[in-house]
Amino acid sequence: MRRERLSVVASERVGPYTLLRVTRGGLDPGIPGQFFMLEAPGRLLPRPMSVCLAPPGELAFLIDPIGPGTRALCGLEGGDRLAILGPLGNGFQLDVERPLLVGGGIGIAPLPYLSEALGRPPAVLGFRSDWHAEAAGLVPDAEVCVEPRLVTELVDPDAAILACGPEPMLEAVRALAPTAQLAWEAPMACGYGACYGCAVELDGALKRLCVEGPVLCS
Amino acid sequence: MLLNASGCLDALTAPEVARSLDAFVTKTVTPLPRDGNPPVRIAEAEVGMLNSIGLANPGIDRFLTGNLPRLAKLEIPIWVSVGGFAAEEYAEICSRLDDHAEVAAIELNVSCPNVESPSESAARIVASARLATRKPLWAKLSAAVPDIGAVACAACEAGADGLSLVNTLRGLTLDARTLRPSLAPAVGGLSGPALKPVALAAVYACYQATSMPIVGMGGVQTGRDVLDFVAAGARHVALGTALFADPDAPSRVRAEVAVELDARGYSDLDDVYATAHPELLSIGTTTNGKYLLK
């Protein structure tokens, strides 16, 4: 884990989301599914974001402006600077046969980088509106559905599933495919095991998602 | 000395951060293992954050066999934070820590806002712990009392060697959409910059009330904050919430302290110690003659 102050290259709108592109500096982009803590301007605590894309010299994060921290991050402009810590946590296991990427809403964030690492496997993505579904353009070879259709209708349970999305979607995927790799989310203050804020129940005990996850295998 | 506030760092997952401090303070250890409170456990407030972790810890048995030997390998002084729900529980843990040379000091957490408070007073807990160990005992107090100076005096008379000031204060945040509590247990401990003036006042009062050494903490983010706590009467300073946002905070804060001292013509923090107190202001100089009147 390493923390650097980096510059915003560009901030691009993708439907309701923002693709925040920053210089990579000396940071390792990590394994798809790992995350970084991004300093949110004017806020006390950084925000956890998984890497969406890692082109040479850059890191890009897909951000949904749903609260004061994410709105501040989406308000950054080219040349602004922010501190970034990472990579953190455990990413997806990439040694899988016949992978299928499954994403819902802002949960598609780690899938473009994951798709690249796995050689562009098929993907199924679900969104709540056509506007949100504009983000599907970031994921190659993606089949897209919009509510009221649910992404689980497109899932082949016999594939090696790697999924990220809202909790109800992940629970539905797990019911279909118990061995799926699922990337979960929880509020985090630190991202490196210090605050115990991101506890989730695993094997009957509360454990830190930042240390044990965020990608968990059933 | 620069420390971490208990519960704000896990030296086993971030050893390099722990090594950047002068001593590591563990998360509070209780007699039995505790899972802690259900999530959601943290929320950001306007100028601080709330937590309600609820003393999640492995319990003293697993701490002694699993955690402590690994912490000892860090080769920095280890302070163990001890919690319980009765004075006898504090005494039991202190007794079991007493023979472990790798434990440099014990901090008695008599003020966690996220669990039921012990029924005994801080002084009674300190007195019980004092009988159980020869280790230095630091009493961690809450500022949510009418007269913290009186609590400090009682802790001193009961045998405490120092004070850790302060623990978090109970706070509440509401979800913007639902207007229901952000945290599952509703109320949590407020830390961060919002706590700093409260903590400074506690350090100031306890310095005047007792001669005990103090670890000051509460909203320390910068080198200037360190100077404030030392000027108010803290011998040592601990980082809490600042570590969450920046694991490099210890080295940054040390560098800022050096700049702040230099700008004021001080050679080290000893020159700043307790300078906020009126008896020093009236003299206008420290023992080494370097105190500068504003």
Interface residues (C-beta under 8 A of the other chain):
Chain A: M1 R3 E39 R43 L44 L45 P46 G67 P68 G69 A83 L85 A186 P187 M188 A189 C190 Y192 G193 A194 C195 Y196 G197 C198 A199 V200 A205 L206 V211
Chain B: G7 C8 L9 D10 T13 A14 V17 K27 D35 G36 P38 P39 V40 R41 I42 A43 E44 V47 G48 M49 N51 I53 A56 A176 G192 P193 T241 L243 F244 A245 D246 P247 D248
